[in-house]
Amino acid sequence: MLPGRWVEFKRLKLDSTVVEFKDTLFMTFAMRDTFTYRLRDGFVYRGKYTYDEDDHLEFGTRAYTVALRRPNRSLVLTDPQGIYYFVPDTSDTAQVIVLEKEEKILPVTSIDQMIGHWTVYKRTIDKDGGGVDFANQIKSLYVTGKGSDEKQGYIYCGNDLNNDPGWYIKGLDASQALDCAGRNLRSIKVTKCQKGELILEEGGVIYYFKQFK
């Protein structure tokens, strides 16, 4: 993909029905196969993309097939939900999130700091995490805090359905790890929970979460 900025201007269902939308998609392709990807007024995803000989475009969190690509003119993407038409983004309103060079990570001392719905927006795997089974890969979690039973939240992995999480959270221990039970026992390290971002680590896999509206 040639470097450039794109903005969505039309969206169709697969049967060519026009879809009205306000969550306009913005994409930027940069050097060394890097990208930014965001919905209007939404969080900016950053990372590396892949684009193969079968026109599959993979962002990590989303995947498309490139149906049409005319450099600096038009771009058409498809997925199982629809067809998305883009033109070059010539505006200067693209929002850029500037991360602090050094952020002091504060300890997570209570599970109450984590209450809410969290969704993975990025995942990194080191050499020790290459064999993690898809069924165990975390995609979201819902932290409720202390209640009338031992369940203080739920973890959804792989193909778990919304009403059938594979694991539940029993609590946060003194080592800042989530004690989880379900299909098996798990201990998941909490490395950060501040400024709207949650980071968990388990078995060589680091998960980055945001709370999306």
C-alpha positions in Angstrom: 0.0 0.0 0.0 1.4 3.4 -1.0 1.8 5.9 1.8 -1.3 8.2 2.1 -4.4 9.2 4.0 -7.9 8.0 3.2 -11.4 8.9 4.4 -14.6 6.9 3.9 -17.3 8.6 1.9 -19.8 5.8 1.1 -20.8 2.5 2.7 -23.0 -0.3 1.3 -24.3 -3.6 2.5 -23.2 -6.6 0.5 -26.5 -6.5 -1.4 -25.5 -2.9 -2.4 -28.1 -1.3 -0.1 -26.8 2.2 0.9 -25.9 2.5 4.6 -26.2 5.8 6.4 -23.3 6.3 8.8 -21.7 8.8 11.1 -18.7 6.6 12.3 -16.6 7.7 9.3 -13.4 5.6 9.0 -10.1 7.3 8.5 -6.9 5.4 7.6 -3.3 6.3 7.0 -0.7 4.1 5.4 2.9 5.0 6.2 6.4 3.7 5.4 7.5 0.3 6.6 4.0 -1.1 6.5 2.7 1.0 9.4 -0.8 2.4 9.7 -3.2 4.5 11.8 -6.9 3.7 11.8 -9.7 5.4 13.5 -13.4 6.1 13.5 -14.6 9.7 13.7 -13.9 11.1 17.2 -12.6 7.6 18.1 -9.4 6.2 19.4 -6.4 6.0 17.0 -5.2 2.5 16.4 -1.5 2.2 15.4 0.7 -0.7 14.3 1.8 -2.7 11.4 -0.5 -4.0 8.7 -0.1 -6.9 6.3 -1.3 -7.0 2.7 -0.9 -10.2 0.8 -1.0 -11.3 -2.9 -4.7 -12.3 -2.4 -5.6 -8.6 -1.6 -6.2 -9.4 2.1 -5.5 -6.3 4.2 -5.0 -7.1 7.9 -4.8 -4.4 10.7 -4.7 -6.8 13.6 -8.1 -5.7 15.0 -9.8 -5.6 11.6 -9.4 -7.3 8.3 -10.6 -6.5 4.8 -10.3 -7.5 1.2 -9.1 -4.8 -1.2 -11.7 -4.8 -4.0 -10.3 -1.7 -5.8 -7.1 0.2 -5.4 -6.2 3.3 -7.5 -3.3 5.2 -5.9 -4.2 8.7 -4.9 -7.7 8.3 -6.4 -9.9 5.7 -4.8 -9.9 2.7 -2.5 -12.7 0.1 -2.0 -12.6 -2.4 0.9 -15.0 -5.2 1.7 -15.6 -7.5 4.7 -18.5 -9.8 5.7 -20.5 -6.8 6.9 -20.3 -4.5 3.9 -18.4 -2.5 1.2 -16.5 0.7 2.1 -15.5 3.4 -0.4 -12.6 5.8 0.3 -11.1 8.9 -1.3 -7.8 10.6 -0.4 -8.2 12.6 2.9 -7.1 16.1 2.1 -8.4 17.7 5.3 -6.1 18.8 8.1 -8.5 17.6 10.8 -7.1 14.2 11.4 -6.6 13.8 15.1 -3.3 12.6 16.3 -2.8 11.2 19.9 0.6 12.2 21.2 1.7 9.8 23.9 3.8 11.0 26.8 7.5 10.2 26.3 7.6 9.0 29.9 4.5 7.9 31.8 4.8 7.0 35.4 2.8 3.7 35.8 1.0 3.7 39.1 0.3 0.5 41.0 -3.2 -1.1 40.7 -4.2 -1.8 44.3 -7.9 -2.5 44.0 -10.0 -4.3 41.4 -12.4 -1.3 41.7 -9.8 0.7 39.6 -10.6 -1.6 36.7 -14.5 -1.6 36.8 -16.1 -1.4 33.3 -16.1 -3.0 29.9 -12.7 -3.3 28.3 -11.9 -4.3 24.7 -8.5 -5.4 23.2 -7.3 -3.0 20.6 -3.7 -4.3 20.3 -1.9 -7.5 21.2 1.9 -8.2 21.1 3.5 -11.7 21.5 7.1 -12.3 22.4 9.0 -15.5 21.7 7.6 -17.2 24.8 4.0 -16.6 23.8 4.0 -17.9 20.2 2.2 -21.1 21.2 -0.8 -19.4 22.8 -4.1 -21.2 21.8 -6.6 -18.9 20.1 -9.3 -20.2 22.5 -7.3 -18.7 25.4 -6.5 -15.3 23.7 -8.3 -12.5 25.5 -10.6 -10.3 23.4 -12.5 -8.4 26.1 -13.3 -8.4 29.8 -16.1 -7.0 32.0 -15.0 -6.1 35.5 -17.9 -5.7 38.0 -16.1 -5.5 41.3 -17.1 -7.2 44.5 -20.6 -8.6 44.7 -22.6 -11.3 46.5 -20.6 -14.1 45.1 -16.9 -14.7 44.3 -17.3 -13.5 40.7 -15.8 -10.0 40.3 -15.8 -9.9 36.5 -15.7 -12.0 33.3 -13.1 -12.7 30.6 -14.1 -13.4 27.0 -11.6 -15.3 24.8 -11.5 -16.8 21.3 -15.0 -17.5 20.2 -16.7 -17.0 23.5 -20.3 -15.7 23.1 -21.5 -12.5 24.9 -23.6 -14.6 27.3 -21.0 -17.3 27.8 -17.6 -16.1 29.0 -14.9 -18.8 29.4 -13.5 -17.4 32.6 -14.5 -15.3 35.6 -12.4 -13.1 37.8 -12.2 -14.1 41.4 -10.1 -11.1 42.5 -6.9 -9.1 42.3 -4.1 -10.6 44.5 -1.2 -8.9 46.2 1.1 -9.4 43.3 -1.2 -7.3 41.1 -2.5 -10.4 39.2 -6.1 -11.3 38.4 -7.0 -14.7 39.9 -9.3 -16.3 37.3 -11.3 -19.6 37.1 -13.4 -21.2 34.4 -12.3 -23.7 31.8 -9.0 -23.7 33.8 -7.2 -21.6 36.4 -5.4 -18.5 35.2 -3.3 -15.8 36.7 -3.1 -12.7 34.6 -0.7 -9.9 35.5 -2.1 -6.3 35.5 0.7 -4.0 34.4 -1.3 -0.8 33.9 -4.7 0.7 34.5 -4.8 4.5 34.1 -5.7 7.2 31.7 -8.3 5.0 30.1 -6.0 2.2 29.2 -5.6 -1.3 30.7 -2.7 -3.6 30.0 -2.6 -7.2 30.9 0.2 -9.8 30.5 0.1 -13.5 30.4 2.4 -16.2 29.1 4.4 -13.9 26.8 1.3 -12.1 25.4 0.6 -8.5 26.3 -3.0 -7.2 25.8 -3.9 -3.5 25.4 -7.5 -2.5 26.3 -9.6 0.6 25.9 -13.2 1.3 27.0 -15.1 2.1 23.8 -18.5 3.7 23.8 
